[in-house]
Amino acid sequence: MKTIIELSKKWMYYTFPKLTVLVSVEDKNQSSKPNIITIAWHSPVSLTPPEYGISVDPRRYSHDLIVEAGEFVVNFAGFELVDDMHFCGRRSGRKFDKFQDTNLTPEKAQKVNAPLIKECYAHLECKLVDHHVYGDHTWFVGEVVAVSADEDWFENGILKNGKMPIYYLGNNIYNSYGTDGPRVKK
Ligand SMILES: Cc1cc2nc3c(=O)[nH]c(=O)nc-3n(C[C@H](O)[C@H](O)[C@H](O)COP(=O)(O)O)c2cc1C
């Protein structure tokens, strides 16, 4: 039996778990200090041209950095980076240098000025093509202009058994379903 949930409650809890990523951005105001924001709300938008979307609250420091730089990088993290992911999702670049204060290392990207996060297993380099405010968040759409990935994580483009991306379940809880659970190919 289903319960009717009041809309005033956290309706979006029912959208969890979410594969969660680290988005790196160039800080044009302080060029030596790029920033990182943890993002659970993100999605592919188009295959051709390749476009990726992220949803960012305008109160985040990263919000205006993305507008100013016109670029961002979506970094996919393994479960060993869960502490750093939480740090980047609970601290602001207004007060913290997140590359200094975590185990994450900036690495030169191929086609954008924002750095990749070296410890992550895959990276989408995006150039901003559009952004639009929906309610209390801005939906940024970037054209994916370069991609790099640790091939050890994949076999024919499919995540290998045992590799563990990070899922956010809400309420400060993370897990990784891992990929060594039941697997069915139809
Ligand atoms: C697991 C998790 C997921 C998050 N997802 C988003 C998101 O999709 N969009 C957003 O605007 N903020 C999200 N946040 C909040 C930001 O990551 C957080 O406010 C961060 O400190 C902002 O950093 P900044 O001020 O340096 O940009 C998330 C936080 C956590 C912990």
The ligand as a Tripos MOL2 file, in Angstrom:
@<TRIPOS>MOLECULE
LIG
   31    33     1     0     0
SMALL
NO_CHARGES

@<TRIPOS>ATOM
      1 C1         25.7510   14.8110   -1.7220 C.3       1 LIG1
      2 C2         25.5340   16.2690   -2.0780 C.ar      1 LIG1
      3 C3         24.9470   16.5910   -3.2870 C.ar      1 LIG1
      4 C4         24.7500   17.9400   -3.6260 C.ar      1 LIG1
      5 N1         24.1570   18.2440   -4.8250 N.ar      1 LIG1
      6 C5         23.9900   19.5560   -5.1680 C.ar      1 LIG1
      7 C6         23.3980   19.8960   -6.4280 C.ar      1 LIG1
      8 O1         23.0540   19.0500   -7.2600 O.2       1 LIG1
      9 N2         23.2490   21.2200   -6.7130 N.ar      1 LIG1
     10 C7         23.6370   22.2090   -5.8450 C.ar      1 LIG1
     11 O2         23.4850   23.4040   -6.1350 O.2       1 LIG1
     12 N3         24.2120   21.9000   -4.6380 N.ar      1 LIG1
     13 C8         24.3990   20.6000   -4.3030 C.ar      1 LIG1
     14 N4         24.9800   20.2860   -3.1030 N.ar      1 LIG1
     15 C9         25.4320   21.3640   -2.2170 C.3       1 LIG1
     16 C10        26.7790   21.9560   -2.6330 C.3       1 LIG1
     17 O3         27.6820   20.9530   -3.0440 O.3       1 LIG1
     18 C11        27.3570   22.7340   -1.4320 C.3       1 LIG1
     19 O4         26.4820   23.7900   -1.0790 O.3       1 LIG1
     20 C12        28.7670   23.2490   -1.6320 C.3       1 LIG1
     21 O5         29.3080   23.5740   -0.3810 O.3       1 LIG1
     22 C13        28.8200   24.4420   -2.5450 C.3       1 LIG1
     23 O6         30.1530   24.8120   -2.7000 O.3       1 LIG1
     24 P1         30.5890   26.2340   -3.2770 P.3       1 LIG1
     25 O7         29.9330   27.2870   -2.4210 O.co2     1 LIG1
     26 O8         32.0850   26.2130   -3.1540 O.co2     1 LIG1
     27 O9         30.1300   26.3030   -4.7040 O.co2     1 LIG1
     28 C14        25.1710   18.9590   -2.7420 C.ar      1 LIG1
     29 C15        25.7650   18.6170   -1.5250 C.ar      1 LIG1
     30 C16        25.9510   17.2750   -1.1980 C.ar      1 LIG1
     31 C17        26.6020   16.9300    0.1190 C.3       1 LIG1
@<TRIPOS>BOND
     1     1     2 1
     2     2     3 ar
     3     2    30 ar
     4     3     4 ar
     5     4     5 ar
     6     4    28 ar
     7     5     6 ar
     8     6     7 ar
     9     6    13 1
    10     7     8 2
    11     7     9 ar
    12     9    10 ar
    13    10    11 2
    14    10    12 ar
    15    12    13 ar
    16    13    14 ar
    17    14    15 1
    18    14    28 ar
    19    15    16 1
    20    16    17 1
    21    16    18 1
    22    18    19 1
    23    18    20 1
    24    20    21 1
    25    20    22 1
    26    22    23 1
    27    23    24 1
    28    24    25 2
    29    24    26 1
    30    24    27 1
    31    28    29 ar
    32    29    30 ar
    33    30    31 1
@<TRIPOS>SUBSTRUCTURE
     1 LIG1         1 GROUP 0 **** ****
